[in-house]
């Protein structure tokens, strides 16, 4: 390798790094000032570092066959940052690629192009009042929801985490709660600053004041004494799953709606965002965000059924162990779950296949399901064995799902990978409900087997957040559509 080539490589890298570093404050400004979340071909850039931004640009070539250079996308981001915008999800990568590569946009100024593409959100401010949010429970999902709520902190943030409710209150409790939020063995360190306020019994995180409330029952809390009103309570304990139990939250002063982060029972609507979120009515005061597995498989099953028709199928989930299982062998009320989660693969039941029909009734009675719990702490895999109504091919199925992951209304739910080396830990932190592993797809005539990864903690929590936004009336457009 000659010296000139080495210098060219270094110069190219330095240019990309400089553009990425210039992008970071603009990405933050767009979110803080206007609640505009920017992505690059589906990769969220909220909180991204310079390397994340560079890597996101490199993946564009996998989807389009052509490069998108940072020097090409930066001028559009710079122009966006100078506009007054209503809240939205804006895919900078798609906008920039179309501007530079599609002939119908040639000759237009960046300003004219953006005004045309952004439409009604230009020159608009969001006057929606802030929504108080309470986390009832502070376990795995509760703490990830706290991270997601706190990362959105800013003057135009409409979802305000005002309190967490937990049992106990023993000496040192606040420090332990703060420590568990600050550090996570799976998801890494919290991105920000957390301090304990002993005088007010609260946590302070990135400018958020979060009251810590101790209670043994939802209906014994008076939120109004903490300045909390008309709150959406996210119950992530799983202790109450029917309307009567979850209704206890609505008996507390200062609440108006409750959301369960588990499958709901009885007539409670189970919402998989992207599939049936349009079923959410302003009058709905108790909802369920279904399960992590139901959120992972339903979007993929929906698009396949609409395109090919699903006659029947079986869903097998290879699921990371959860806190419900025993660390070592001990008594458990459920069969097999008493055996050591860290040492065994454990066959167990899952209601996810049947639960799909609650969000997508067209598949009622067509699916069976089972699960294997395995000794990994996070990221699971759903294997979809399906008999379709018409024959297809591996390439056709993969091309179809790639398109849906990039260009459909389910682009925030379905992700897609072509990697031949990807394994479960590579998907920790994925914000999509599911990631289709195209290299593992098997098709024979009308029979297909799909392998769908999902971060059963973080990806699911992102889906829960989308349901909370819908409950609060905060449904924002995705641009380009």
VEXDREN-2710 file (C-alpha; in Angstrom, 1 decimal):
% VEXDREN-2710
k/r/px/py/pz
1/UNK/0.0/0.0/0.0
2/UNK/1.6/3.3/-1.1
3/UNK/1.8/6.4/1.0
4/UNK/-0.6/8.4/-1.3
5/UNK/-3.3/5.8/-0.9
6/UNK/-2.9/5.8/2.8
7/UNK/-3.2/9.6/2.9
8/UNK/-6.4/9.4/0.7
9/UNK/-7.9/6.9/3.1
10/UNK/-7.1/9.0/6.1
11/UNK/-8.4/12.2/4.4
12/UNK/-11.7/10.5/3.5
13/UNK/-12.2/9.2/7.0
14/UNK/-11.4/12.6/8.5
15/UNK/-13.9/14.3/6.2
16/UNK/-16.7/11.8/7.2
17/UNK/-15.9/12.2/10.9
18/UNK/-16.0/16.0/10.6
19/UNK/-19.4/16.0/8.9
20/UNK/-20.7/13.5/11.5
21/UNK/-19.5/15.7/14.3
22/UNK/-21.2/18.7/12.7
23/UNK/-24.4/16.7/12.4
24/UNK/-24.7/15.8/16.1
25/UNK/-25.7/19.1/17.5
26/UNK/-28.2/19.6/14.6
27/UNK/-29.8/16.3/15.3
28/UNK/-30.1/17.2/19.0
29/UNK/-31.5/20.6/18.2
30/UNK/-34.2/19.3/15.9
31/UNK/-35.4/17.0/18.7
32/UNK/-35.2/19.4/21.6
33/UNK/-36.8/22.3/19.7
34/UNK/-39.4/20.6/17.5
35/UNK/-39.6/16.9/18.6
36/UNK/-38.3/15.9/15.1
37/UNK/-36.7/12.5/15.2
38/UNK/-34.2/11.9/12.4
39/UNK/-33.2/8.6/10.9
40/UNK/-30.9/7.3/8.1
41/UNK/-32.7/4.6/6.1
42/UNK/-34.6/3.6/9.3
43/UNK/-31.6/3.8/11.7
44/UNK/-32.6/6.3/14.5
45/UNK/-30.1/9.0/15.0
46/UNK/-31.5/10.3/18.4
47/UNK/-28.5/10.3/20.7
48/UNK/-26.2/8.9/18.0
49/UNK/-22.4/9.5/18.2
50/UNK/-20.2/10.3/15.2
51/UNK/-19.4/6.6/14.5
52/UNK/-23.1/5.7/14.6
53/UNK/-23.8/8.4/12.0
54/UNK/-21.0/7.2/9.7
55/UNK/-22.1/3.6/10.0
56/UNK/-25.7/4.5/9.2
57/UNK/-24.6/6.2/6.0
58/UNK/-22.5/3.1/5.0
59/UNK/-25.6/0.9/5.2
60/UNK/-27.4/2.9/2.5
61/UNK/-25.4/1.2/-0.1
62/UNK/-26.8/-2.2/1.0
63/UNK/-30.3/-1.0/0.3
64/UNK/-29.8/1.1/-2.8
65/UNK/-26.6/-0.1/-4.5
66/UNK/-25.2/3.5/-4.4
67/UNK/-23.4/5.5/-1.7
68/UNK/-24.8/8.3/0.3
69/UNK/-22.0/10.5/1.4
70/UNK/-22.1/12.6/4.6
71/UNK/-21.2/15.7/2.5
72/UNK/-24.4/15.0/0.5
73/UNK/-26.8/14.6/3.5
74/UNK/-25.3/17.3/5.7
75/UNK/-26.6/20.3/3.6
76/UNK/-30.2/18.9/3.9
77/UNK/-29.8/18.4/7.7
78/UNK/-28.4/22.0/8.0
79/UNK/-31.4/23.3/6.0
80/UNK/-33.8/21.3/8.2
81/UNK/-32.4/22.7/11.3
82/UNK/-33.2/26.3/10.1
83/UNK/-36.9/25.5/9.6
84/UNK/-39.7/25.7/12.0
85/UNK/-41.2/22.2/12.0
86/UNK/-44.1/20.3/13.6
87/UNK/-43.1/17.0/15.3
88/UNK/-42.3/14.2/12.8
89/UNK/-40.1/11.2/12.0
90/UNK/-37.9/12.4/9.1
91/UNK/-35.6/9.9/7.3
92/UNK/-32.8/12.2/6.2
93/UNK/-31.1/9.3/4.4
94/UNK/-34.1/8.7/2.1
95/UNK/-34.6/12.4/1.5
96/UNK/-30.9/13.0/0.7
97/UNK/-30.6/10.0/-1.5
98/UNK/-33.7/11.0/-3.6
99/UNK/-32.5/14.5/-3.9
100/UNK/-29.1/13.5/-5.3
101/UNK/-30.1/10.4/-7.3
102/UNK/-33.7/10.9/-8.6
103/UNK/-34.0/12.9/-11.8
104/UNK/-37.3/14.6/-11.0
105/UNK/-35.5/16.5/-8.2
106/UNK/-32.5/17.7/-10.3
107/UNK/-32.2/21.5/-10.4
108/UNK/-34.3/22.2/-7.3
109/UNK/-32.7/24.1/-4.5
110/UNK/-32.5/22.2/-1.2
111/UNK/-34.9/24.6/0.4
112/UNK/-37.5/24.2/-2.3
113/UNK/-37.1/20.4/-2.2
114/UNK/-37.5/20.2/1.5
115/UNK/-40.5/22.5/1.5
116/UNK/-42.1/20.2/-1.1
117/UNK/-41.3/17.0/0.7
118/UNK/-42.2/18.1/4.3
119/UNK/-45.5/19.6/3.3
120/UNK/-47.8/20.6/6.2
121/UNK/-45.2/20.3/8.9
122/UNK/-43.2/23.3/7.7
123/UNK/-43.9/26.5/9.6
124/UNK/-46.0/24.7/12.2
125/UNK/-45.5/24.5/16.0
126/UNK/-46.9/21.7/18.2
127/UNK/-49.3/23.2/20.8
128/UNK/-50.3/19.9/22.3
129/UNK/-50.0/20.1/26.1
130/UNK/-47.4/17.9/27.9
131/UNK/-48.6/14.6/29.1
132/UNK/-47.7/13.3/32.6
133/UNK/-46.5/9.7/32.6
134/UNK/-46.1/7.4/35.7
135/UNK/-44.3/4.1/35.7
136/UNK/-45.9/1.7/38.1
137/UNK/-43.1/-0.8/38.7
138/UNK/-39.4/-0.3/38.0
139/UNK/-38.2/-3.7/36.7
140/UNK/-36.5/-4.5/33.4
141/UNK/-39.2/-2.9/31.2
142/UNK/-39.9/0.0/33.6
143/UNK/-36.2/1.1/33.7
144/UNK/-35.9/0.9/29.9
145/UNK/-39.1/2.9/29.5
146/UNK/-37.5/5.4/31.9
147/UNK/-34.5/5.6/29.7
148/UNK/-36.6/6.2/26.6
149/UNK/-38.6/8.9/28.3
150/UNK/-35.6/10.6/29.7
151/UNK/-33.6/10.6/26.4
152/UNK/-36.4/12.7/25.0
153/UNK/-36.0/15.4/27.5
154/UNK/-36.2/18.9/26.0
155/UNK/-38.4/22.0/26.0
156/UNK/-40.7/20.5/23.4
157/UNK/-40.9/17.1/24.9
158/UNK/-44.6/16.1/25.3
159/UNK/-44.2/13.0/27.4
160/UNK/-43.0/13.9/30.9
161/UNK/-41.9/11.1/33.3
162/UNK/-43.2/12.5/36.6
163/UNK/-43.0/9.5/38.9
164/UNK/-42.2/5.9/39.5
165/UNK/-44.2/3.8/42.0
166/UNK/-42.6/0.8/43.8
167/UNK/-43.1/-1.2/46.9
168/UNK/-40.9/-1.0/49.9
169/UNK/-39.0/2.1/50.9
170/UNK/-36.2/0.5/53.0
171/UNK/-33.0/2.3/53.8
172/UNK/-30.9/2.7/50.7
173/UNK/-33.8/2.1/48.4
174/UNK/-33.3/5.4/46.4
175/UNK/-29.6/4.6/45.8
176/UNK/-30.4/1.1/44.6
177/UNK/-33.1/2.4/42.2
178/UNK/-30.7/5.0/40.9
179/UNK/-27.9/2.5/40.5
180/UNK/-30.2/0.1/38.5
181/UNK/-31.2/2.9/36.2
182/UNK/-27.6/4.1/35.9
183/UNK/-26.1/0.7/35.0
184/UNK/-27.4/-2.3/33.1
185/UNK/-25.5/-5.5/32.5
186/UNK/-27.3/-6.0/29.1
187/UNK/-28.0/-2.5/27.8
188/UNK/-24.9/-0.7/29.2
189/UNK/-24.6/2.6/31.0
190/UNK/-27.4/5.2/31.2
191/UNK/-26.7/8.1/28.7
192/UNK/-26.6/11.0/31.1
193/UNK/-26.5/12.1/34.7
194/UNK/-28.6/10.7/37.6
195/UNK/-28.6/12.1/41.1
196/UNK/-30.6/11.2/44.2
197/UNK/-32.7/13.8/46.0
198/UNK/-33.2/12.5/49.5
199/UNK/-35.1/15.6/50.7
200/UNK/-37.8/15.2/48.1
201/UNK/-37.5/11.4/47.8
202/UNK/-36.8/11.7/44.1
203/UNK/-34.4/11.0/41.3
204/UNK/-33.1/13.7/39.0
205/UNK/-32.0/12.6/35.5
206/UNK/-30.9/14.8/32.6
207/UNK/-33.1/17.7/33.9
208/UNK/-36.1/15.5/34.7
209/UNK/-37.5/15.4/38.3
210/UNK/-38.9/12.0/39.0
211/UNK/-40.8/11.5/42.2
212/UNK/-40.4/8.1/43.8
213/UNK/-43.6/6.9/45.4
214/UNK/-44.0/3.9/47.7
215/UNK/-47.3/2.0/47.5
216/UNK/-48.7/-1.5/47.8
217/UNK/-51.8/-0.9/45.7
218/UNK/-52.5/1.4/42.8
219/UNK/-55.6/2.9/44.3
220/UNK/-53.9/4.2/47.4
221/UNK/-51.8/6.8/45.6
222/UNK/-52.8/10.4/45.4
223/UNK/-50.7/11.7/42.5
224/UNK/-52.1/15.2/42.7
225/UNK/-50.2/15.9/45.9
226/UNK/-47.0/15.6/43.7
227/UNK/-48.4/18.0/41.0
228/UNK/-49.3/15.1/38.7
229/UNK/-52.6/15.3/36.9
230/UNK/-54.4/13.3/34.2
231/UNK/-51.5/10.9/34.0
232/UNK/-51.0/7.8/31.9
233/UNK/-49.9/5.1/34.2
234/UNK/-47.8/2.4/32.6
235/UNK/-48.1/-0.8/34.7
236/UNK/-45.1/-2.9/34.1
237/UNK/-45.5/-5.2/37.1
238/UNK/-47.8/-7.7/35.4
239/UNK/-49.7/-8.2/38.7
240/UNK/-53.0/-6.9/37.3
241/UNK/-54.1/-8.0/33.8
242/UNK/-57.8/-7.7/33.7
243/UNK/-60.1/-4.6/33.6
244/UNK/-61.0/-4.8/37.3
245/UNK/-57.3/-5.0/38.4
246/UNK/-56.0/-2.4/36.1
247/UNK/-59.0/-0.2/37.0
248/UNK/-57.5/0.3/40.4
249/UNK/-55.1/2.7/38.7
250/UNK/-58.0/4.9/37.6
251/UNK/-59.3/5.1/41.2
252/UNK/-56.1/7.0/42.2
253/UNK/-56.3/10.8/42.1
254/UNK/-54.5/12.3/39.2
255/UNK/-54.8/9.5/36.6
256/UNK/-56.8/9.2/33.4
257/UNK/-55.5/6.1/31.6
258/UNK/-53.6/2.9/32.2
259/UNK/-51.4/0.8/29.9
260/UNK/-50.3/-2.8/30.7
261/UNK/-47.0/-4.1/29.4
262/UNK/-48.2/-7.6/29.1
263/UNK/-51.1/-9.4/27.4
264/UNK/-54.4/-8.1/28.7
265/UNK/-57.3/-10.4/29.6
266/UNK/-61.0/-10.2/28.9
267/UNK/-62.1/-7.4/26.7
268/UNK/-59.0/-5.3/27.0
269/UNK/-57.6/-4.2/23.6
270/UNK/-54.2/-5.7/22.9
271/UNK/-52.4/-3.1/20.8
272/UNK/-49.4/-4.0/18.5
273/UNK/-48.4/-0.6/17.3
274/UNK/-48.2/-0.5/13.5
275/UNK/-50.8/-3.2/13.2
276/UNK/-53.9/-2.1/15.1
277/UNK/-53.1/1.1/16.8
278/UNK/-55.9/2.8/14.8
279/UNK/-58.2/0.9/17.2
280/UNK/-57.2/3.2/20.0
281/UNK/-60.0/5.5/20.8
282/UNK/-59.9/8.7/22.9
283/UNK/-62.4/7.0/25.2
284/UNK/-60.1/4.0/25.9
285/UNK/-58.7/4.3/29.4
286/UNK/-57.3/0.8/29.8
287/UNK/-55.1/-0.8/27.1
288/UNK/-52.5/-3.5/26.8
289/UNK/-49.3/-3.3/24.7
290/UNK/-49.5/-7.1/24.3
291/UNK/-46.3/-9.2/24.7
292/UNK/-42.8/-8.8/23.3
293/UNK/-43.2/-11.9/21.1
294/UNK/-46.7/-10.8/19.8
295/UNK/-45.2/-7.4/18.9
296/UNK/-42.3/-9.1/17.1
297/UNK/-44.3/-11.5/14.9
298/UNK/-47.6/-9.8/14.2
299/UNK/-46.2/-7.1/11.8
300/UNK/-44.3/-9.7/9.8
301/UNK/-47.3/-12.0/9.7
302/UNK/-49.6/-9.2/8.7
303/UNK/-47.6/-8.2/5.6
304/UNK/-47.1/-11.8/4.6
305/UNK/-50.8/-12.5/4.9
306/UNK/-51.8/-9.5/2.9
307/UNK/-49.3/-10.3/0.1
308/UNK/-49.4/-14.1/0.0
309/UNK/-52.1/-15.3/2.3
310/UNK/-51.3/-17.6/5.3
311/UNK/-53.2/-20.9/5.3
312/UNK/-51.8/-22.0/8.7
313/UNK/-48.5/-22.2/10.5
314/UNK/-46.5/-22.8/13.7
315/UNK/-44.5/-20.2/15.7
316/UNK/-41.6/-21.4/17.7
317/UNK/-39.9/-18.9/19.9
318/UNK/-36.3/-19.3/21.2
319/UNK/-36.6/-16.8/24.1
320/UNK/-34.1/-15.5/26.5
321/UNK/-34.8/-16.3/30.1
322/UNK/-36.7/-13.9/32.3
323/UNK/-36.8/-12.9/35.9
324/UNK/-39.9/-15.2/36.3
325/UNK/-37.6/-18.3/36.1
326/UNK/-35.3/-19.6/38.8
327/UNK/-31.6/-18.9/38.8
328/UNK/-31.0/-22.4/40.2
329/UNK/-33.4/-25.3/40.6
330/UNK/-36.2/-24.5/43.0
331/UNK/-40.0/-24.7/43.4
332/UNK/-42.0/-22.9/40.7
333/UNK/-45.7/-23.1/40.1
334/UNK/-45.3/-23.6/36.4
335/UNK/-44.0/-26.8/34.8
336/UNK/-40.3/-26.9/34.0
337/UNK/-39.7/-23.2/34.9
338/UNK/-38.4/-24.2/38.3
339/UNK/-35.3/-25.6/36.7
340/UNK/-32.2/-23.4/36.5
341/UNK/-32.6/-20.8/33.8
342/UNK/-28.9/-20.3/33.5
343/UNK/-28.1/-24.0/32.8
344/UNK/-31.0/-25.3/30.8
345/UNK/-33.0/-25.0/27.6
346/UNK/-36.6/-25.1/29.0
347/UNK/-39.6/-26.0/26.9
348/UNK/-42.6/-23.9/27.9
349/UNK/-45.8/-22.5/26.6
350/UNK/-46.4/-19.2/24.9
351/UNK/-49.7/-17.6/24.1
352/UNK/-48.2/-15.3/21.5
353/UNK/-49.5/-17.3/18.5
354/UNK/-53.0/-17.1/19.7
355/UNK/-52.6/-13.5/20.8
356/UNK/-51.7/-12.5/17.2
357/UNK/-55.4/-12.7/16.4
358/UNK/-56.3/-10.1/19.0
359/UNK/-54.3/-7.5/17.0
360/UNK/-54.8/-9.1/13.6
361/UNK/-58.1/-11.1/13.5
362/UNK/-57.5/-12.5/10.0
363/UNK/-55.2/-15.1/11.5
364/UNK/-57.6/-16.4/14.2
365/UNK/-57.3/-20.1/14.5
366/UNK/-54.5/-20.4/11.9
367/UNK/-51.4/-20.5/14.2
368/UNK/-50.0/-22.7/16.9
369/UNK/-47.1/-21.8/19.1
370/UNK/-44.6/-23.0/21.7
371/UNK/-41.4/-21.6/23.3
372/UNK/-38.0/-22.7/24.4
373/UNK/-36.4/-20.5/27.1
374/UNK/-32.6/-20.5/26.7
375/UNK/-29.6/-19.3/28.8
376/UNK/-29.2/-15.9/27.3
377/UNK/-30.2/-12.7/29.1
378/UNK/-31.8/-10.8/26.2
379/UNK/-32.7/-10.9/22.5
380/UNK/-35.0/-13.7/21.3
381/UNK/-35.8/-15.5/18.0
382/UNK/-39.1/-16.4/16.5
383/UNK/-39.2/-19.1/13.9
384/UNK/-42.2/-18.8/11.6
385/UNK/-43.1/-22.0/9.8
386/UNK/-45.9/-21.0/7.4
387/UNK/-48.0/-22.6/4.7
388/UNK/-48.9/-19.8/2.3
389/UNK/-51.8/-19.6/-0.2
390/UNK/-49.5/-19.3/-3.1
391/UNK/-46.0/-20.4/-4.1
392/UNK/-43.1/-18.1/-3.9
393/UNK/-39.3/-18.1/-3.7
394/UNK/-36.6/-17.2/-1.2
395/UNK/-35.5/-14.1/-3.1
396/UNK/-39.0/-12.9/-3.6
397/UNK/-39.9/-13.2/0.1
398/UNK/-36.7/-11.5/1.1
399/UNK/-37.1/-8.7/-1.4
400/UNK/-40.7/-8.2/-0.3
401/UNK/-39.7/-8.0/3.4
402/UNK/-36.8/-5.7/2.7
403/UNK/-39.1/-3.3/0.9
404/UNK/-41.6/-3.4/3.8
405/UNK/-38.8/-2.6/6.3
406/UNK/-37.8/0.5/4.3
407/UNK/-40.8/1.8/2.5
408/UNK/-44.0/0.8/4.3
409/UNK/-46.1/2.0/7.2
410/UNK/-44.4/-0.8/9.3
411/UNK/-40.9/0.5/8.7
412/UNK/-40.5/1.3/12.4
413/UNK/-41.7/-2.2/13.3
414/UNK/-39.9/-4.4/10.8
415/UNK/-36.1/-4.3/10.3
416/UNK/-34.1/-6.4/7.9
417/UNK/-30.6/-7.8/7.9
418/UNK/-28.5/-9.5/5.1
419/UNK/-25.6/-10.2/7.4
420/UNK/-24.2/-13.8/7.3
421/UNK/-22.5/-13.4/10.6
422/UNK/-25.2/-11.8/12.8
423/UNK/-25.9/-13.4/16.3
424/UNK/-28.2/-12.5/19.1
425/UNK/-26.0/-10.0/21.0
426/UNK/-25.7/-7.9/17.8
427/UNK/-29.4/-7.1/18.2
428/UNK/-29.2/-5.7/21.7
429/UNK/-30.6/-2.2/21.6
430/UNK/-32.6/-2.7/18.4
431/UNK/-35.5/-0.2/18.3
432/UNK/-37.6/-2.2/15.8
433/UNK/-40.1/-4.7/17.0
434/UNK/-38.4/-7.4/14.9
435/UNK/-35.5/-8.0/12.6
436/UNK/-35.9/-10.4/9.7
437/UNK/-32.8/-12.6/9.2
438/UNK/-32.8/-12.9/5.4
439/UNK/-29.9/-15.3/5.3
440/UNK/-31.9/-17.9/7.2
441/UNK/-35.0/-17.7/5.1
442/UNK/-36.1/-21.1/3.7
443/UNK/-38.8/-21.4/1.0
444/UNK/-40.1/-24.5/-0.8
445/UNK/-43.1/-23.9/-3.1
446/UNK/-45.8/-22.5/-0.8
447/UNK/-43.9/-23.4/2.4
448/UNK/-41.7/-20.8/4.1
449/UNK/-39.7/-20.6/7.3
450/UNK/-38.6/-17.2/8.5
451/UNK/-36.2/-16.4/11.3
452/UNK/-37.2/-13.2/13.1
453/UNK/-34.9/-11.7/15.8
454/UNK/-36.2/-9.3/18.5
455/UNK/-34.8/-7.5/21.5
456/UNK/-37.5/-8.7/23.9
457/UNK/-36.6/-5.9/26.3
458/UNK/-35.6/-2.7/24.4
459/UNK/-37.4/-3.3/21.1
460/UNK/-40.6/-4.1/23.0
461/UNK/-40.2/-1.0/25.2
462/UNK/-40.0/1.1/22.0
463/UNK/-43.3/-0.4/20.9
464/UNK/-44.8/0.4/24.3
465/UNK/-43.6/4.0/23.9
466/UNK/-45.4/4.2/20.5
467/UNK/-48.6/3.1/22.2
468/UNK/-48.2/5.7/25.0
469/UNK/-47.7/8.4/22.3
470/UNK/-50.9/7.3/20.6
471/UNK/-52.8/7.3/23.9
472/UNK/-51.6/10.8/24.5
473/UNK/-52.7/11.9/21.0
474/UNK/-49.2/12.3/19.8
475/UNK/-49.1/10.5/16.5
476/UNK/-46.6/12.1/14.2
477/UNK/-46.1/11.6/10.4
478/UNK/-43.1/9.7/8.9
479/UNK/-41.4/11.6/6.0
480/UNK/-41.0/10.4/3.4
481/UNK/-44.2/8.4/3.8
END
